[in-house]
């Protein structure tokens, strides 16, 4: 068993020897284990080790969970072990942390200081309003035969969200959808050509309204910072150099935008610690 400071005993002692070694390891670490085996506890211990054993500042550790509840529990546990003010300042959900990043430099999303964040009800209402205002002949016919019904509005919202999760901007959407249609046809899969082409037009109108209102939806919060990290080397350096370690919970559930965000944010430190259950992967 590796030696460690007694202050870390409350987070390290409950772990198995393998989990303990993983929590104390540096570099790129991936912990795969089943449900209920202590993955989040291992991540919490990993954060505490970096602060207590390796002298990393809490303000320079980026720690991502999937729920606010999990983030709060992790913060409380680290505080209990290390003391007040010792939990990472950048500890939260993907979208919560990315929103702080976007607030710092809103121009990467063609936004201005003080932009509003639209919740799910707001975005659904906007999509419904836009669909009702469009030429009825261009709106795809849903199974119910009713234009702009609840399911149709939801489907279009999901498709816009899908494009944003894949980091597809409104300008890039036509080419992306053509590629999607071609791939599905080549694989002899059914594809809703009319519906996807309509989703592209709707997405462009929808995003134009958000920009006009200086607003972002939930998916924008991660999409715009991630695109900036990908394409702007100075921006990427500016953000990745802030952090000495990047930690991620529920790694099996990350989508493309989240994976790239983690990768680029850890580019400078090369310290990426992730825990997940590959048997529960959504991919």
Beta strands, then each sheet from edge to edge (+ up, - down):
strand 1: 28-32
strand 2: 61-65
strand 3: 90-93
strand 4: 116-118
strand 5: 215-217
strand 6: 245-248
strand 7: 272-276
sheet 1: 1+ 7+ 6+ 2+ 3+
sheet 2: 4+ 5+
end
